[in-house]
Amino acid sequence: MGVNLLHSISHFESDRFQRVQLSLEGRYMLMRSSEEYACRTFEISPGEAYLFAPVAPMPGEKVVLYLNELGRFTGSALKARHMGFEMELQLTPKKRDRLADQLTWFANRSTLSVEDRRRHDRIVPLMDLSVLRLPRGDEHIVRIRSLSLSGASIETDHSVPVGAEVVIGNTPATVVRILDDGIACEFHKHFRPGDIDETTRL
């Protein structure tokens, strides 16, 4: 039987949000510096996250978090924990509902078939060429290295700054990271589980 976040038995101390134990890789940045640190989630809910992290922020300090499978979040630190810290995620009701759907899928992942899991993992599209439209309006042919529910990794030799608003094919997105040979983008509207597969064309 699958897990539903509305009936999860574990809670953060605030009891406002149900949580799931989930290990997702990501990076975070503290507002007091521009340095990024690698992290991994230990527990996460539609409102809070407990991260394994090398540097803990002060309570109340602003944090920008990017999780590879879920995208970008902003929030504030709650308190230091063993080998990391807890943070509150600042989400609109719509984005909180979407995150709850995504976390429910991840929590039930072990009950899915191998075919279903492959469908929702980060995938390499069969049609990997697309058009990247930059803020100034100029367009470039790029290669999509991988897709997920929340974003895409794009291979390009054009310089695009973090925070730039772009369009990949017909899909609006924001540049969230600079890669060695391209950029990582988060979609403005995340896909829901089942919406994308190898045949998806942006």
GIRA-V868889 format. One record per residue. N is the residue number from 1. OMEGA is omega in whole degrees, -180 to 180 (none if undefined). D_LAST is the distance of its C-alpha to the last C-alpha in Angstrom with 1 decimal. Layout:
n,omega,d_last
N,OMEGA,D_LAST
N,OMEGA,D_LAST
This chain:
n,omega,d_last
1,-176,34.1
2,178,31.0
3,172,31.2
4,-175,30.4
5,179,30.5
6,-177,32.8
7,177,35.4
8,-175,35.1
9,-178,38.6
10,-175,38.0
11,165,37.7
12,-177,37.6
13,-179,41.0
14,-179,39.9
15,-179,39.3
16,-174,36.6
17,171,33.7
18,-177,33.5
19,173,32.1
20,172,31.0
21,-174,31.8
22,-179,28.6
23,179,28.1
24,180,24.9
25,178,24.8
26,178,24.1
27,178,25.7
28,180,27.6
29,178,29.3
30,-177,32.5
31,-179,33.2
32,180,36.5
33,178,34.9
34,-177,31.7
35,177,31.9
36,177,29.3
37,175,30.5
38,179,29.0
39,176,29.3
40,178,28.8
41,170,29.0
42,175,32.0
43,-180,31.7
44,178,29.2
45,176,29.2
46,179,27.3
47,-176,29.6
48,178,30.9
49,173,30.4
50,-174,33.0
51,163,32.0
52,-172,33.7
53,-177,33.9
54,-177,36.3
55,-179,37.1
56,177,37.8
57,174,37.5
58,177,40.3
59,-179,40.2
60,-179,38.4
61,-180,36.6
62,-178,33.1
63,171,30.4
64,-175,26.8
65,174,25.2
66,176,21.9
67,-172,21.3
68,-176,18.9
69,-174,17.8
70,178,18.2
71,-171,17.4
72,177,19.9
73,169,23.1
74,-180,26.2
75,-179,29.6
76,-178,33.2
77,176,35.4
78,179,37.7
79,176,40.0
80,176,40.4
81,179,40.4
82,178,41.4
83,179,39.2
84,-178,36.8
85,173,36.4
86,176,35.1
87,174,33.0
88,179,32.1
89,179,28.4
90,-173,28.1
91,169,25.6
92,178,25.3
93,-180,26.2
94,-180,22.6
95,177,21.3
96,178,24.4
97,179,23.8
98,178,20.2
99,178,21.7
100,177,24.5
101,-179,22.2
102,-179,20.5
103,176,24.0
104,178,25.4
105,179,22.9
106,-179,23.8
107,-179,27.4
108,-172,27.3
109,-177,25.4
110,-180,28.6
111,-178,29.3
112,176,26.0
113,177,26.0
114,-180,24.8
115,179,22.1
116,-179,21.0
117,180,21.0
118,-177,18.9
119,-174,16.2
120,175,16.1
121,172,16.8
122,-172,14.7
123,174,13.1
124,-177,12.3
125,178,9.6
126,175,11.4
127,-170,9.1
128,177,9.1
129,179,9.2
130,178,7.0
131,177,8.8
132,178,10.2
133,-176,12.3
134,-177,15.3
135,-179,17.8
136,179,20.1
137,179,17.7
138,-175,17.6
139,-179,14.5
140,173,14.2
141,-179,12.6
142,177,11.6
143,177,11.3
144,-178,9.3
145,179,12.4
146,179,11.6
147,169,9.7
148,179,11.8
149,-172,12.2
150,-176,12.8
151,-177,10.9
152,172,9.9
153,-172,12.4
154,175,11.9
155,-180,14.5
156,177,15.9
157,178,19.5
158,-179,19.2
159,179,20.9
160,-175,19.0
161,173,21.2
162,-178,20.6
163,-180,20.1
164,176,18.2
165,-177,15.8
166,174,12.7
167,178,9.4
168,-172,6.4
169,176,5.0
170,-172,6.0
171,178,6.1
172,-178,9.8
173,176,11.2
174,177,14.6
175,-177,15.8
176,178,18.1
177,173,19.4
178,179,20.3
179,-179,20.2
180,-177,22.5
181,179,20.0
182,-176,17.1
183,171,15.9
184,-176,14.7
185,173,12.7
186,179,13.0
187,176,10.8
188,177,13.1
189,-179,12.7
190,172,12.6
191,174,11.5
192,177,14.8
193,-179,16.1
194,-177,15.2
195,-176,11.8
196,172,9.9
197,-176,11.3
198,-178,11.3
199,-179,9.9
200,176,6.5
201,-178,3.8
202,none,0.0
